[in-house]
Amino acid sequence: MIQLPGTRRLLATWLTLMALTLVAMLSARLDQDSWEPLPLVSALLVLMVTGFKAQRLLMVYLNLRAATPAWKGTFVGLVILTLTLIGGGYLAPRLVG
């Protein structure tokens, strides 16, 4: 029988995700009026927060913690690949120019 996450775990995860959203928003400086690129530290923080949030969504809301290691590895690998591509896209103009 599949063990579903309880209400307490779901609420704790939701609160964590909301707090991390605030961290990402502050790091991304959404109140900024200019279109300058984010500093590297801010961009890395946003990517790290996004990765952790994706991991929590996968493990708690999609209940991948009850899945086989192959499913977990596939989904986590895809999240890492996506974040790597986003990070590479952010760094590419800095390395070329």
C-alpha positions as CSV (number, residue, x, y, z in Angstrom):
1,M,0.0,0.0,0.0
2,I,1.3,3.4,-0.9
3,Q,1.9,5.8,2.0
4,L,0.5,9.2,1.2
5,P,1.9,12.3,2.9
6,G,-0.1,13.6,5.9
7,T,-1.7,17.0,6.3
8,R,1.1,18.1,8.6
9,R,3.8,17.2,6.1
10,L,1.9,18.9,3.2
11,L,1.4,22.1,5.2
12,A,5.0,22.2,6.4
13,T,6.2,21.7,2.8
14,W,3.8,24.4,1.6
15,L,5.1,26.9,4.2
16,T,8.7,26.0,3.2
17,L,7.9,26.6,-0.4
18,M,6.3,29.9,0.3
19,A,9.3,31.1,2.4
20,L,11.7,30.0,-0.4
21,T,9.6,31.8,-2.9
22,L,10.2,35.0,-0.9
23,V,13.9,34.3,-0.7
24,A,14.0,33.9,-4.5
25,M,11.9,37.1,-5.1
26,L,14.2,39.1,-2.8
27,S,17.3,37.6,-4.5
28,A,16.0,38.4,-7.9
29,R,15.3,42.0,-6.8
30,L,11.8,42.2,-8.3
31,D,11.5,45.8,-7.0
32,Q,14.4,46.9,-9.3
33,D,13.4,49.4,-12.0
34,S,16.3,48.6,-14.4
35,W,16.8,45.6,-16.6
36,E,20.4,44.9,-15.6
37,P,21.3,41.2,-15.1
38,L,21.4,39.8,-11.6
39,P,24.7,39.5,-9.8
40,L,26.1,36.0,-10.1
41,V,25.5,35.3,-6.4
42,S,21.8,36.3,-6.6
43,A,21.3,34.1,-9.7
44,L,23.0,31.1,-8.0
45,L,20.8,31.6,-5.0
46,V,17.7,31.7,-7.1
47,L,18.7,28.5,-8.9
48,M,19.5,26.7,-5.6
49,V,16.2,27.8,-4.1
50,T,14.4,26.6,-7.3
51,G,16.2,23.3,-7.2
52,F,15.3,22.7,-3.6
53,K,11.6,23.7,-4.2
54,A,11.5,21.3,-7.2
55,Q,12.9,18.5,-5.1
56,R,10.3,19.1,-2.3
57,L,7.5,19.2,-4.9
58,L,8.7,15.9,-6.4
59,M,9.2,14.1,-3.1
60,V,6.1,15.4,-1.2
61,Y,3.4,16.4,-3.6
62,L,4.2,13.8,-6.3
63,N,5.1,11.3,-3.5
64,L,8.2,10.2,-5.3
65,R,9.7,9.2,-1.9
66,A,7.5,6.1,-2.2
67,A,8.7,5.4,-5.8
68,T,11.5,3.2,-7.0
69,P,15.0,4.7,-7.2
70,A,14.8,4.7,-11.0
71,W,11.9,7.1,-11.0
72,K,13.4,9.3,-8.3
73,G,16.7,9.4,-10.2
74,T,15.0,10.2,-13.5
75,F,13.0,13.1,-12.1
76,V,15.8,14.5,-10.0
77,G,18.2,14.2,-13.0
78,L,15.8,16.1,-15.2
79,V,15.5,18.9,-12.6
80,I,19.3,19.1,-12.4
81,L,19.6,19.1,-16.2
82,T,17.0,21.9,-16.5
83,L,18.7,24.0,-13.8
84,T,22.1,23.4,-15.5
85,L,20.7,24.6,-18.8
86,I,19.2,27.7,-17.2
87,G,22.4,28.4,-15.3
88,G,24.5,27.9,-18.5
89,G,22.2,30.3,-20.4
90,Y,22.7,32.9,-17.7
91,L,26.5,32.4,-17.8
92,A,27.0,32.2,-21.6
93,P,26.8,36.0,-22.3
94,R,29.2,36.7,-19.4
95,L,31.8,34.2,-20.7
96,V,31.5,35.3,-24.3
97,G,31.4,39.0,-23.8
